Amino acid sequence: MGVGAQSGFEVAFQEFVFYAGPIIQLAYWLVMIVAALWAVTLFKRWVEYQTGVKADEAGTDAGSAPTATATPVSVDEFVE
């Protein structure tokens, strides 16, 4: 097979890759962004579950810690 001669399939495949390649790559990166955001959301929900933070206590401020409403712990038994 010669270097300069190409069959009809090769030309059609190269044309398909030329047009569909960037579209497929763009779709891949959009799916990766959505998957990353979904993973962050799931991880945040898991951390809130593990730490006992309720959804209504979480609030919108990321830097604020939830307020403690439980009874105070007695530290006298740990002090010598």
All heavy atoms as a GROMACS GRO file, in nm:
protein
  610
    1MET      N    1   0.085  -0.117   0.000
    1MET     CA    2   0.000   0.000   0.000
    1MET      C    3   0.089   0.123   0.000
    1MET      O    4   0.179   0.136   0.083
    1MET     CB    5  -0.090  -0.003   0.123
    1MET     CG    6  -0.187   0.111   0.130
    1MET     SD    7  -0.311   0.075   0.256
    1MET     CE    8  -0.449   0.146   0.178
    2GLY      N    9   0.060   0.215  -0.085
    2GLY     CA   10   0.141   0.334  -0.098
    2GLY      C   11   0.112   0.435   0.012
    2GLY      O   12   0.008   0.433   0.077
    3VAL      N   13   0.209   0.523   0.033
    3VAL     CA   14   0.195   0.623   0.137
    3VAL      C   15   0.094   0.730   0.096
    3VAL      O   16   0.014   0.776   0.177
    3VAL     CB   17   0.333   0.688   0.167
    3VAL    CG1   18   0.319   0.802   0.267
    3VAL    CG2   19   0.430   0.584   0.216
    4GLY      N   20   0.091   0.767  -0.029
    4GLY     CA   21   0.004   0.876  -0.074
    4GLY      C   22  -0.140   0.833  -0.097
    4GLY      O   23  -0.230   0.915  -0.094
    5ALA      N   24  -0.164   0.707  -0.121
    5ALA     CA   25  -0.300   0.662  -0.153
    5ALA      C   26  -0.375   0.630  -0.024
    5ALA      O   27  -0.325   0.559   0.062
    5ALA     CB   28  -0.294   0.538  -0.242
    6GLN      N   29  -0.496   0.681  -0.013
    6GLN     CA   30  -0.580   0.652   0.102
    6GLN      C   31  -0.714   0.600   0.052
    6GLN      O   32  -0.768   0.649  -0.047
    6GLN     CB   33  -0.601   0.778   0.188
    6GLN     CG   34  -0.479   0.826   0.258
    6GLN     CD   35  -0.508   0.947   0.348
    6GLN    OE1   36  -0.603   1.018   0.324
    6GLN    NE2   37  -0.424   0.967   0.447
    7SER      N   38  -0.766   0.504   0.127
    7SER     CA   39  -0.896   0.451   0.089
    7SER      C   40  -1.007   0.544   0.135
    7SER      O   41  -0.984   0.637   0.213
    7SER     CB   42  -0.915   0.312   0.151
    7SER     OG   43  -0.926   0.322   0.291
    8GLY      N   44  -1.128   0.518   0.090
    8GLY     CA   45  -1.241   0.601   0.128
    8GLY      C   46  -1.270   0.595   0.277
    8GLY      O   47  -1.309   0.695   0.337
    9PHE      N   48  -1.249   0.477   0.339
    9PHE     CA   49  -1.272   0.464   0.483
    9PHE      C   50  -1.175   0.550   0.563
    9PHE      O   51  -1.214   0.615   0.660
    9PHE     CB   52  -1.260   0.318   0.526
    9PHE     CG   53  -1.265   0.300   0.675
    9PHE    CD1   54  -1.385   0.312   0.743
    9PHE    CD2   55  -1.150   0.276   0.749
    9PHE    CE1   56  -1.391   0.298   0.880
    9PHE    CE2   57  -1.154   0.262   0.886
    9PHE     CZ   58  -1.276   0.273   0.952
   10GLU      N   59  -1.048   0.551   0.522
   10GLU     CA   60  -0.949   0.630   0.594
   10GLU      C   61  -0.982   0.779   0.588
   10GLU      O   62  -0.972   0.850   0.689
   10GLU     CB   63  -0.810   0.604   0.537
   10GLU     CG   64  -0.756   0.467   0.564
   10GLU     CD   65  -0.623   0.441   0.494
   10GLU    OE1   66  -0.579   0.528   0.416
   10GLU    OE2   67  -0.564   0.336   0.518
   11VAL      N   68  -1.025   0.826   0.475
   11VAL     CA   69  -1.060   0.967   0.459
   11VAL      C   70  -1.183   0.999   0.544
   11VAL      O   71  -1.188   1.101   0.613
   11VAL     CB   72  -1.084   1.000   0.310
   11VAL    CG1   73  -1.139   1.142   0.296
   11VAL    CG2   74  -0.956   0.984   0.231
   12ALA      N   75  -1.282   0.911   0.540
   12ALA     CA   76  -1.405   0.934   0.617
   12ALA      C   77  -1.376   0.930   0.767
   12ALA      O   78  -1.430   1.011   0.843
   12ALA     CB   79  -1.510   0.829   0.581
   13PHE      N   80  -1.289   0.838   0.809
   13PHE     CA   81  -1.255   0.828   0.951
   13PHE      C   82  -1.178   0.951   0.997
   13PHE      O   83  -1.203   1.004   1.105
   13PHE     CB   84  -1.174   0.701   0.978
   13PHE     CG   85  -1.139   0.682   1.123
   13PHE    CD1   86  -1.237   0.645   1.214
   13PHE    CD2   87  -1.009   0.701   1.168
   13PHE    CE1   88  -1.206   0.628   1.347
   13PHE    CE2   89  -0.978   0.684   1.302
   13PHE     CZ   90  -1.077   0.647   1.393
   14GLN      N   91  -1.084   0.998   0.917
   14GLN     CA   92  -1.009   1.118   0.952
   14GLN      C   93  -1.101   1.240   0.959
   14GLN      O   94  -1.087   1.325   1.047
   14GLN     CB   95  -0.898   1.143   0.850
   14GLN     CG   96  -0.781   1.049   0.862
   14GLN     CD   97  -0.676   1.072   0.756
   14GLN    OE1   98  -0.693   1.156   0.668
   14GLN    NE2   99  -0.567   0.997   0.763
   15GLU      N  100  -1.199   1.247   0.870
   15GLU     CA  101  -1.294   1.358   0.874
   15GLU      C  102  -1.382   1.350   0.998
   15GLU      O  103  -1.410   1.451   1.062
   15GLU     CB  104  -1.380   1.356   0.747
   15GLU     CG  105  -1.471   1.476   0.736
   15GLU     CD  106  -1.548   1.476   0.604
   15GLU    OE1  107  -1.513   1.400   0.512
   15GLU    OE2  108  -1.645   1.553   0.596
   16PHE      N  109  -1.423   1.228   1.035
   16PHE     CA  110  -1.503   1.210   1.156
   16PHE      C  111  -1.424   1.252   1.280
   16PHE      O  112  -1.476   1.323   1.366
   16PHE     CB  113  -1.547   1.064   1.168
   16PHE     CG  114  -1.610   1.032   1.300
   16PHE    CD1  115  -1.740   1.071   1.328
   16PHE    CD2  116  -1.538   0.965   1.399
   16PHE    CE1  117  -1.798   1.042   1.450
   16PHE    CE2  118  -1.595   0.936   1.522
   16PHE     CZ  119  -1.725   0.976   1.547
   17VAL      N  120  -1.300   1.209   1.290
   17VAL     CA  121  -1.216   1.244   1.405
   17VAL      C  122  -1.190   1.395   1.408
   17VAL      O  123  -1.190   1.457   1.514
   17VAL     CB  124  -1.084   1.164   1.403
   17VAL    CG1  125  -0.986   1.217   1.506
   17VAL    CG2  126  -1.111   1.017   1.425
   18PHE      N  127  -1.173   1.455   1.290
   18PHE     CA  128  -1.148   1.599   1.283
   18PHE      C  129  -1.265   1.678   1.340
   18PHE      O  130  -1.245   1.777   1.411
   18PHE     CB  131  -1.122   1.639   1.138
   18PHE     CG  132  -1.095   1.785   1.120
   18PHE    CD1  133  -0.972   1.840   1.156
   18PHE    CD2  134  -1.192   1.869   1.067
   18PHE    CE1  135  -0.947   1.974   1.140
   18PHE    CE2  136  -1.166   2.004   1.050
   18PHE     CZ  137  -1.044   2.057   1.086
   19TYR      N  138  -1.387   1.636   1.312
   19TYR     CA  139  -1.504   1.709   1.360
   19TYR      C  140  -1.553   1.662   1.497
   19TYR      O  141  -1.593   1.742   1.581
   19TYR     CB  142  -1.619   1.698   1.259
   19TYR     CG  143  -1.593   1.779   1.134
   19TYR    CD1  144  -1.569   1.716   1.012
   19TYR    CD2  145  -1.589   1.917   1.138
   19TYR    CE1  146  -1.544   1.789   0.898
   19TYR    CE2  147  -1.564   1.991   1.024
   19TYR     CZ  148  -1.541   1.927   0.904
   19TYR     OH  149  -1.516   2.000   0.792
   20ALA      N  150  -1.553   1.531   1.520
   20ALA     CA  151  -1.609   1.477   1.643
   20ALA      C  152  -1.509   1.480   1.758
   20ALA      O  153  -1.551   1.481   1.874
   20ALA     CB  154  -1.657   1.334   1.620
   21GLY      N  155  -1.381   1.483   1.731
   21GLY     CA  156  -1.280   1.481   1.836
   21GLY      C  157  -1.293   1.594   1.936
   21GLY      O  158  -1.301   1.570   2.056
   22PRO      N  159  -1.297   1.718   1.891
   22PRO     CA  160  -1.312   1.829   1.988
   22PRO      C  161  -1.445   1.825   2.062
   22PRO      O  162  -1.452   1.861   2.180
   22PRO     CB  163  -1.303   1.955   1.900
   22PRO     CG  164  -1.230   1.911   1.779
   22PRO     CD  165  -1.267   1.769   1.757
   23ILE      N  166  -1.551   1.781   1.995
   23ILE     CA  167  -1.682   1.773   2.060
   23ILE      C  168  -1.679   1.667   2.169
   23ILE      O  169  -1.729   1.689   2.281
   23ILE     CB  170  -1.792   1.745   1.956
   23ILE    CG1  171  -1.803   1.863   1.860
   23ILE    CG2  172  -1.926   1.717   2.024
   23ILE    CD1  173  -1.889   1.837   1.740
   24ILE      N  174  -1.619   1.554   2.141
   24ILE     CA  175  -1.608   1.446   2.240
   24ILE      C  176  -1.520   1.491   2.356
   24ILE      O  177  -1.551   1.464   2.473
   24ILE     CB  178  -1.555   1.317   2.174
   24ILE    CG1  179  -1.660   1.262   2.077
   24ILE    CG2  180  -1.517   1.214   2.278
   24ILE    CD1  181  -1.610   1.148   1.991
   25GLN      N  182  -1.412   1.562   2.327
   25GLN     CA  183  -1.324   1.610   2.433
   25GLN      C  184  -1.395   1.713   2.521
   25GLN      O  185  -1.381   1.710   2.644
   25GLN     CB  186  -1.198   1.670   2.372
   25GLN     CG  187  -1.094   1.707   2.474
   25GLN     CD  188  -0.965   1.757   2.411
   25GLN    OE1  189  -0.963   1.792   2.293
   25GLN    NE2  190  -0.859   1.762   2.489
   26LEU      N  191  -1.472   1.802   2.463
   26LEU     CA  192  -1.548   1.900   2.540
   26LEU      C  193  -1.652   1.830   2.628
   26LEU      O  194  -1.667   1.864   2.746
   26LEU     CB  195  -1.616   1.999   2.447
   26LEU     CG  196  -1.699   2.109   2.513
   26LEU    CD1  197  -1.610   2.197   2.599
   26LEU    CD2  198  -1.771   2.190   2.409
   27ALA      N  199  -1.721   1.732   2.573
   27ALA     CA  200  -1.820   1.657   2.652
   27ALA      C  201  -1.752   1.583   2.766
   27ALA      O  202  -1.805   1.577   2.878
   27ALA     CB  203  -1.895   1.559   2.562
   28TYR      N  204  -1.634   1.528   2.742
   28TYR     CA  205  -1.559   1.457   2.847
   28TYR      C  206  -1.528   1.551   2.963
   28TYR      O  207  -1.550   1.517   3.079
   28TYR     CB  208  -1.430   1.400   2.788
   28TYR     CG  209  -1.334   1.350   2.892
   28TYR    CD1  210  -1.353   1.226   2.953
   28TYR    CD2  211  -1.224   1.426   2.932
   28TYR    CE1  212  -1.265   1.180   3.049
   28TYR    CE2  213  -1.136   1.381   3.028
   28TYR     CZ  214  -1.156   1.258   3.086
   28TYR     OH  215  -1.070   1.213   3.181
   29TRP      N  216  -1.478   1.671   2.932
   29TRP     CA  217  -1.441   1.764   3.039
   29TRP      C  218  -1.563   1.818   3.112
   29TRP      O  219  -1.558   1.843   3.233
   29TRP     CB  220  -1.354   1.877   2.986
   29TRP     CG  221  -1.215   1.828   2.960
   29TRP    CD1  222  -1.154   1.812   2.840
   29TRP    CD2  223  -1.120   1.783   3.058
   29TRP    NE1  224  -1.028   1.761   2.857
   29TRP    CE2  225  -1.004   1.743   2.990
   29TRP    CE3  226  -1.123   1.773   3.197
   29TRP    CZ2  227  -0.893   1.694   3.056
   29TRP    CZ3  228  -1.010   1.724   3.262
   29TRP    CH2  229  -0.898   1.685   3.192
   30LEU      N  230  -1.674   1.836   3.043
   30LEU     CA  231  -1.797   1.876   3.111
   30LEU      C  232  -1.845   1.769   3.207
   30LEU      O  233  -1.889   1.798   3.319
   30LEU     CB  234  -1.906   1.911   3.008
   30LEU     CG  235  -1.882   2.039   2.929
   30LEU    CD1  236  -1.988   2.056   2.822
   30LEU    CD2  237  -1.879   2.160   3.021
   31VAL      N  238  -1.836   1.643   3.165
   31VAL     CA  239  -1.873   1.532   3.254
   31VAL      C  240  -1.778   1.525   3.372
   31VAL      O  241  -1.821   1.499   3.486
   31VAL     CB  242  -1.875   1.399   3.175
   31VAL    CG1  243  -1.883   1.279   3.267
   31VAL    CG2  244  -1.991   1.398   3.077
   32MET      N  245  -1.649   1.551   3.351
   32MET     CA  246  -1.553   1.550   3.462
   32MET      C  247  -1.584   1.659   3.563
   32MET      O  248  -1.571   1.638   3.684
   32MET     CB  249  -1.410   1.566   3.408
   32MET     CG  250  -1.358   1.445   3.334
   32MET     SD  251  -1.353   1.298   3.435
   32MET     CE  252  -1.227   1.341   3.550
   33ILE      N  253  -1.624   1.777   3.516
   33ILE     CA  254  -1.659   1.886   3.608
   33ILE      C  255  -1.781   1.849   3.690
   33ILE      O  256  -1.783   1.868   3.812
   33ILE     CB  257  -1.682   2.016   3.529
   33ILE    CG1  258  -1.549   2.068   3.472
   33ILE    CG2  259  -1.749   2.122   3.615
   33ILE    CD1  260  -1.563   2.180   3.372
   34VAL      N  261  -1.883   1.794   3.625
   34VAL     CA  262  -2.004   1.753   3.697
   34VAL      C  263  -1.973   1.643   3.797
   34VAL      O  264  -2.020   1.646   3.911
   34VAL     CB  265  -2.113   1.709   3.597
   34VAL    CG1  266  -2.230   1.642   3.667
   34VAL    CG2  267  -2.162   1.828   3.516
   35ALA      N  268  -1.890   1.546   3.758
   35ALA     CA  269  -1.853   1.438   3.849
   35ALA      C  270  -1.774   1.490   3.969
   35ALA      O  271  -1.794   1.444   4.082
   35ALA     CB  272  -1.772   1.332   3.774
   36ALA      N  273  -1.686   1.587   3.947
   36ALA     CA  274  -1.608   1.644   4.058
   36ALA      C  275  -1.699   1.719   4.154
   36ALA      O  276  -1.686   1.707   4.276
   36ALA     CB  277  -1.500   1.736   4.004
   37LEU      N  278  -1.794   1.797   4.102
   37LEU     CA  279  -1.887   1.868   4.189
   37LEU      C  280  -1.976   1.772   4.267
   37LEU      O  281  -2.006   1.794   4.384
   37LEU     CB  282  -1.972   1.965   4.107
   37LEU     CG  283  -1.897   2.084   4.047
   37LEU    CD1  284  -1.989   2.164   3.956
   37LEU    CD2  285  -1.839   2.171   4.156
   38TRP      N  286  -2.016   1.664   4.202
   38TRP     CA  287  -2.098   1.563   4.269
   38TRP      C  288  -2.018   1.496   4.381
   38TRP      O  289  -2.069   1.473   4.491
   38TRP     CB  290  -2.147   1.461   4.168
   38TRP     CG  291  -2.243   1.360   4.222
   38TRP    CD1  292  -2.341   1.380   4.316
   38TRP    CD2  293  -2.250   1.223   4.188
   38TRP    NE1  294  -2.408   1.263   4.340
   38TRP    CE2  295  -2.353   1.165   4.262
   38TRP    CE3  296  -2.178   1.143   4.099
   38TRP    CZ2  297  -2.387   1.030   4.252
   38TRP    CZ3  298  -2.213   1.010   4.088
   38TRP    CH2  299  -2.315   0.955   4.164
   39ALA      N  300  -1.890   1.466   4.355
   39ALA     CA  301  -1.806   1.403   4.457
   39ALA      C  302  -1.786   1.497   4.576
   39ALA      O  303  -1.788   1.453   4.691
   39ALA     CB  304  -1.671   1.365   4.396
   40VAL      N  305  -1.768   1.626   4.550
   40VAL     CA  306  -1.753   1.723   4.659
   40VAL      C  307  -1.880   1.729   4.743
   40VAL      O  308  -1.875   1.732   4.866
   40VAL     CB  309  -1.716   1.862   4.603
   40VAL    CG1  310  -1.730   1.970   4.709
   40VAL    CG2  311  -1.575   1.860   4.548
   41THR      N  312  -1.995   1.728   4.677
   41THR     CA  313  -2.122   1.732   4.748
   41THR      C  314  -2.141   1.606   4.834
   41THR      O  315  -2.183   1.616   4.950
   41THR     CB  316  -2.238   1.745   4.648
   41THR    OG1  317  -2.218   1.862   4.569
   41THR    CG2  318  -2.371   1.755   4.720
   42LEU      N  319  -2.110   1.491   4.777
   42LEU     CA  320  -2.122   1.367   4.854
   42LEU      C  321  -2.026   1.366   4.973
   42LEU      O  322  -2.062   1.322   5.083
   42LEU     CB  323  -2.095   1.246   4.764
   42LEU     CG  324  -2.205   1.212   4.664
   42LEU    CD1  325  -2.160   1.096   4.577
   42LEU    CD2  326  -2.334   1.178   4.735
   43PHE      N  327  -1.903   1.413   4.953
   43PHE     CA  328  -1.805   1.417   5.061
   43PHE      C  329  -1.850   1.513   5.170
   43PHE      O  330  -1.836   1.483   5.289
   43PHE     CB  331  -1.668   1.458   5.006
   43PHE     CG  332  -1.560   1.455   5.110
   43PHE    CD1  333  -1.514   1.335   5.161
   43PHE    CD2  334  -1.505   1.573   5.157
   43PHE    CE1  335  -1.415   1.332   5.257
   43PHE    CE2  336  -1.406   1.570   5.253
   43PHE     CZ  337  -1.361   1.451   5.303
   44LYS      N  338  -1.905   1.627   5.131
   44LYS     CA  339  -1.955   1.725   5.229
   44LYS      C  340  -2.068   1.664   5.310
   44LYS      O  341  -2.073   1.679   5.433
   44LYS     CB  342  -2.002   1.850   5.157
   44LYS     CG  343  -2.052   1.959   5.249
   44LYS     CD  344  -2.094   2.081   5.168
   44LYS     CE  345  -2.145   2.192   5.256
   44LYS     NZ  346  -2.267   2.163   5.324
   45ARG      N  347  -2.160   1.594   5.245
   45ARG     CA  348  -2.270   1.530   5.317
   45ARG      C  349  -2.218   1.424   5.412
   45ARG      O  350  -2.267   1.409   5.525
   45ARG     CB  351  -2.368   1.466   5.218
   45ARG     CG  352  -2.453   1.568   5.146
   45ARG     CD  353  -2.543   1.504   5.044
   45ARG     NE  354  -2.626   1.401   5.104
   45ARG     CZ  355  -2.691   1.308   5.036
   45ARG    NH1  356  -2.683   1.306   4.905
   45ARG    NH2  357  -2.763   1.218   5.098
   46TRP      N  358  -2.115   1.348   5.371
   46TRP     CA  359  -2.058   1.244   5.456
   46TRP      C  360  -1.989   1.304   5.578
   46TRP      O  361  -2.004   1.255   5.690
   46TRP     CB  362  -1.960   1.159   5.375
   46TRP     CG  363  -1.894   1.053   5.456
   46TRP    CD1  364  -1.948   0.935   5.499
   46TRP    CD2  365  -1.760   1.055   5.506
   46TRP    NE1  366  -1.856   0.865   5.571
   46TRP    CE2  367  -1.740   0.936   5.577
   46TRP    CE3  368  -1.655   1.146   5.496
   46TRP    CZ2  369  -1.620   0.906   5.638
   46TRP    CZ3  370  -1.536   1.116   5.556
   46TRP    CH2  371  -1.519   0.997   5.626
   47VAL      N  372  -1.914   1.413   5.557
   47VAL     CA  373  -1.846   1.480   5.668
   47VAL      C  374  -1.948   1.536   5.766
   47VAL      O  375  -1.932   1.523   5.888
   47VAL     CB  376  -1.751   1.590   5.616
   47VAL    CG1  377  -1.704   1.679   5.729
   47VAL    CG2  378  -1.632   1.529   5.544
   48GLU      N  379  -2.055   1.597   5.716
   48GLU     CA  380  -2.158   1.649   5.804
   48GLU      C  381  -2.225   1.536   5.882
   48GLU      O  382  -2.258   1.552   5.999
   48GLU     CB  383  -2.261   1.728   5.724
   48GLU     CG  384  -2.208   1.862   5.676
   48GLU     CD  385  -2.307   1.935   5.589
   48GLU    OE1  386  -2.414   1.878   5.557
   48GLU    OE2  387  -2.277   2.049   5.552
   49TYR      N  388  -2.244   1.422   5.819
   49TYR     CA  389  -2.302   1.307   5.887
   49TYR      C  390  -2.208   1.255   5.996
   49TYR      O  391  -2.250   1.226   6.108
   49TYR     CB  392  -2.334   1.197   5.786
   49TYR     CG  393  -2.375   1.067   5.850
   49TYR    CD1  394  -2.501   1.052   5.904
   49TYR    CD2  395  -2.287   0.959   5.855
   49TYR    CE1  396  -2.540   0.933   5.963
   49TYR    CE2  397  -2.324   0.840   5.914
   49TYR     CZ  398  -2.451   0.827   5.968
   49TYR     OH  399  -2.489   0.709   6.026
   50GLN      N  400  -2.078   1.245   5.964
   50GLN     CA  401  -1.981   1.192   6.059
   50GLN      C  402  -1.960   1.286   6.177
   50GLN      O  403  -1.936   1.242   6.289
   50GLN     CB  404  -1.847   1.165   5.990
   50GLN     CG  405  -1.851   1.051   5.892
   50GLN     CD  406  -1.874   0.917   5.958
   50GLN    OE1  407  -1.830   0.894   6.071
   50GLN    NE2  408  -1.944   0.828   5.891
   51THR      N  409  -1.968   1.416   6.153
   51THR     CA  410  -1.946   1.512   6.261
   51THR      C  411  -2.074   1.545   6.337
   51THR      O  412  -2.069   1.614   6.438
   51THR     CB  413  -1.886   1.642   6.206
   51THR    OG1  414  -1.974   1.694   6.106
   51THR    CG2  415  -1.748   1.618   6.149
   52GLY      N  416  -2.187   1.499   6.288
   52GLY     CA  417  -2.313   1.522   6.357
   52GLY      C  418  -2.374   1.657   6.330
   52GLY      O  419  -2.463   1.700   6.403
   53VAL      N  420  -2.329   1.726   6.229
   53VAL     CA  421  -2.385   1.856   6.195
   53VAL      C  422  -2.515   1.831   6.119
   53VAL      O  423  -2.517   1.760   6.019
   53VAL     CB  424  -2.287   1.937   6.107
   53VAL    CG1  425  -2.350   2.068   6.064
   53VAL    CG2  426  -2.160   1.961   6.182
   54LYS      N  427  -2.622   1.890   6.169
   54LYS     CA  428  -2.750   1.877   6.100
   54LYS      C  429  -2.755   1.976   5.985
   54LYS      O  430  -2.682   2.075   5.983
   54LYS     CB  431  -2.865   1.902   6.196
   54LYS     CG  432  -2.874   1.801   6.306
   54LYS     CD  433  -2.998   1.823   6.389
   54LYS     CE  434  -3.003   1.724   6.499
   54LYS     NZ  435  -2.982   1.778   6.631
   55ALA      N  436  -2.842   1.951   5.889
   55ALA     CA  437  -2.850   2.038   5.772
   55ALA      C  438  -2.895   2.178   5.810
   55ALA      O  439  -2.848   2.277   5.753
   55ALA     CB  440  -2.946   1.978   5.670
   56ASP      N  441  -2.984   2.192   5.908
   56ASP     CA  442  -3.030   2.325   5.946
   56ASP      C  443  -2.925   2.400   6.028
   56ASP      O  444  -2.927   2.522   6.034
   56ASP     CB  445  -3.162   2.318   6.022
   56ASP     CG  446  -3.153   2.228   6.145
   56ASP    OD1  447  -3.052   2.159   6.159
   56ASP    OD2  448  -3.248   2.228   6.225
   57GLU      N  449  -2.832   2.330   6.091
   57GLU     CA  450  -2.727   2.396   6.167
   57GLU      C  451  -2.608   2.434   6.080
   57GLU      O  452  -2.527   2.516   6.120
   57GLU     CB  453  -2.676   2.303   6.279
   57GLU     CG  454  -2.774   2.280   6.391
   57GLU     CD  455  -2.715   2.188   6.498
   57GLU    OE1  456  -2.599   2.145   6.482
   57GLU    OE2  457  -2.784   2.158   6.594
   58ALA      N  458  -2.596   2.373   5.964
   58ALA     CA  459  -2.480   2.396   5.880
   58ALA      C  460  -2.472   2.541   5.834
   58ALA      O  461  -2.366   2.601   5.834
   58ALA     CB  462  -2.482   2.303   5.759
   59GLY      N  463  -2.584   2.600   5.798
   59GLY     CA  464  -2.585   2.740   5.757
   59GLY      C  465  -2.517   2.759   5.623
   59GLY      O  466  -2.477   2.664   5.556
   60THR      N  467  -2.500   2.883   5.586
   60THR     CA  468  -2.437   2.913   5.458
   60THR      C  469  -2.293   2.958   5.474
   60THR      O  470  -2.219   2.959   5.379
   60THR     CB  471  -2.517   3.023   5.385
   60THR    OG1  472  -2.524   3.138   5.470
   60THR    CG2  473  -2.657   2.976   5.351
   61ASP      N  474  -2.253   2.998   5.593
   61ASP     CA  475  -2.116   3.045   5.615
   61ASP      C  476  -2.025   2.925   5.634
   61ASP      O  477  -2.043   2.844   5.724
   61ASP     CB  478  -2.112   3.136   5.739
   61ASP     CG  479  -1.977   3.202   5.756
   61ASP    OD1  480  -1.898   3.198   5.660
   61ASP    OD2  481  -1.951   3.256   5.864
   62ALA      N  482  -1.927   2.912   5.546
   62ALA     CA  483  -1.838   2.796   5.552
   62ALA      C  484  -1.743   2.803   5.671
   62ALA      O  485  -1.695   2.700   5.719
   62ALA     CB  486  -1.757   2.786   5.423
   63GLY      N  487  -1.715   2.922   5.724
   63GLY     CA  488  -1.618   2.935   5.832
   63GLY      C  489  -1.680   2.923   5.970
   63GLY      O  490  -1.608   2.917   6.069
   64SER      N  491  -1.811   2.919   5.980
   64SER     CA  492  -1.873   2.916   6.112
   64SER      C  493  -1.888   2.772   6.161
   64SER      O  494  -1.926   2.684   6.086
   64SER     CB  495  -2.011   2.982   6.107
   64SER     OG  496  -2.098   2.909   6.025
   65ALA      N  497  -1.857   2.751   6.285
   65ALA     CA  498  -1.873   2.620   6.346
   65ALA      C  499  -2.013   2.609   6.404
   65ALA      O  500  -2.072   2.710   6.446
   65ALA     CB  501  -1.770   2.601   6.457
   66PRO      N  502  -2.070   2.490   6.408
   66PRO     CA  503  -2.203   2.476   6.466
   66PRO      C  504  -2.199   2.503   6.616
   66PRO      O  505  -2.101   2.473   6.685
   66PRO     CB  506  -2.240   2.331   6.436
   66PRO     CG  507  -2.112   2.262   6.410
   66PRO     CD  508  -2.018   2.364   6.354
   67THR      N  509  -2.304   2.561   6.667
   67THR     CA  510  -2.309   2.593   6.809
   67THR      C  511  -2.339   2.468   6.889
   67THR      O  512  -2.415   2.381   6.846
   67THR     CB  513  -2.418   2.698   6.836
   67THR    OG1  514  -2.542   2.646   6.790
   67THR    CG2  515  -2.387   2.828   6.764
   68ALA      N  516  -2.277   2.458   7.006
   68ALA     CA  517  -2.297   2.342   7.092
   68ALA      C  518  -2.418   2.366   7.181
   68ALA      O  519  -2.421   2.460   7.260
   68ALA     CB  520  -2.174   2.316   7.178
   69THR      N  521  -2.518   2.279   7.169
   69THR     CA  522  -2.638   2.293   7.251
   69THR      C  523  -2.648   2.181   7.353
   69THR      O  524  -2.743   2.175   7.429
   69THR     CB  525  -2.763   2.292   7.163
   69THR    OG1  526  -2.764   2.170   7.087
   69THR    CG2  527  -2.763   2.410   7.066
   70ALA      N  528  -2.548   2.093   7.356
   70ALA     CA  529  -2.551   1.981   7.451
   70ALA      C  530  -2.514   2.030   7.591
   70ALA      O  531  -2.464   2.142   7.610
   70ALA     CB  532  -2.454   1.872   7.406
   71THR      N  533  -2.535   1.946   7.690
   71THR     CA  534  -2.500   1.981   7.828
   71THR      C  535  -2.350   1.992   7.841
   71THR      O  536  -2.275   1.919   7.776
   71THR     CB  537  -2.553   1.875   7.925
   71THR    OG1  538  -2.495   1.749   7.890
   71THR    CG2  539  -2.704   1.865   7.918
   72PRO      N  540  -2.300   2.083   7.922
   72PRO     CA  541  -2.154   2.099   7.936
   72PRO      C  542  -2.091   1.975   8.000
   72PRO      O  543  -2.150   1.909   8.084
   72PRO     CB  544  -2.139   2.222   8.025
   72PRO     CG  545  -2.272   2.245   8.088
   72PRO     CD  546  -2.375   2.180   8.000
   73VAL      N  547  -1.970   1.947   7.958
   73VAL     CA  548  -1.897   1.832   8.008
   73VAL      C  549  -1.821   1.873   8.134
   73VAL      O  550  -1.757   1.977   8.139
   73VAL     CB  551  -1.798   1.781   7.901
   73VAL    CG1  552  -1.717   1.662   7.954
   73VAL    CG2  553  -1.872   1.744   7.775
   74SER      N  554  -1.827   1.788   8.234
   74SER     CA  555  -1.757   1.815   8.359
   74SER      C  556  -1.611   1.774   8.343
   74SER      O  557  -1.580   1.659   8.315
   74SER     CB  558  -1.820   1.737   8.474
   74SER     OG  559  -1.743   1.751   8.591
   75VAL      N  560  -1.521   1.869   8.363
   75VAL     CA  561  -1.380   1.840   8.349
   75VAL      C  562  -1.311   1.818   8.484
   75VAL      O  563  -1.192   1.791   8.490
   75VAL     CB  564  -1.306   1.954   8.274
   75VAL    CG1  565  -1.353   1.961   8.131
   75VAL    CG2  566  -1.323   2.085   8.344
   76ASP      N  567  -1.387   1.828   8.594
   76ASP     CA  568  -1.327   1.811   8.726
   76ASP      C  569  -1.271   1.672   8.748
   76ASP      O  570  -1.170   1.655   8.817
   76ASP     CB  571  -1.432   1.839   8.835
   76ASP     CG  572  -1.474   1.985   8.833
   76ASP    OD1  573  -1.392   2.068   8.792
   76ASP    OD2  574  -1.590   2.013   8.872
   77GLU      N  575  -1.330   1.572   8.686
   77GLU     CA  576  -1.281   1.436   8.705
   77GLU      C  577  -1.149   1.410   8.633
   77GLU      O  578  -1.079   1.315   8.662
   77GLU     CB  579  -1.385   1.335   8.654
   77GLU     CG  580  -1.423   1.355   8.508
   77GLU     CD  581  -1.549   1.283   8.470
   77GLU    OE1  582  -1.646   1.285   8.548
   77GLU    OE2  583  -1.551   1.224   8.361
   78PHE      N  584  -1.112   1.497   8.540
   78PHE     CA  585  -0.988   1.480   8.468
   78PHE      C  586  -0.875   1.566   8.523
   78PHE      O  587  -0.762   1.554   8.483
   78PHE     CB  588  -1.008   1.516   8.319
   78PHE     CG  589  -1.113   1.430   8.251
   78PHE    CD1  590  -1.236   1.485   8.217
   78PHE    CD2  591  -1.090   1.297   8.225
   78PHE    CE1  592  -1.332   1.407   8.157
   78PHE    CE2  593  -1.185   1.220   8.165
   78PHE     CZ  594  -1.307   1.275   8.131
   79VAL      N  595  -0.907   1.654   8.619
   79VAL     CA  596  -0.807   1.744   8.676
   79VAL      C  597  -0.758   1.686   8.808
   79VAL      O  598  -0.836   1.640   8.890
   79VAL     CB  599  -0.869   1.884   8.699
   79VAL    CG1  600  -0.767   1.977   8.761
   79VAL    CG2  601  -0.920   1.940   8.567
   80GLU      N  602  -0.628   1.689   8.830
   80GLU     CA  603  -0.573   1.636   8.955
   80GLU      C  604  -0.579   1.738   9.065
   80GLU      O  605  -0.565   1.855   9.048
   80GLU     CB  606  -0.428   1.593   8.935
   80GLU     CG  607  -0.418   1.472   8.848
   80GLU     CD  608  -0.275   1.421   8.843
   80GLU    OE1  609  -0.206   1.426   8.947
   80GLU    OE2  610  -0.232   1.378   8.737
   0.00000   0.00000   0.00000
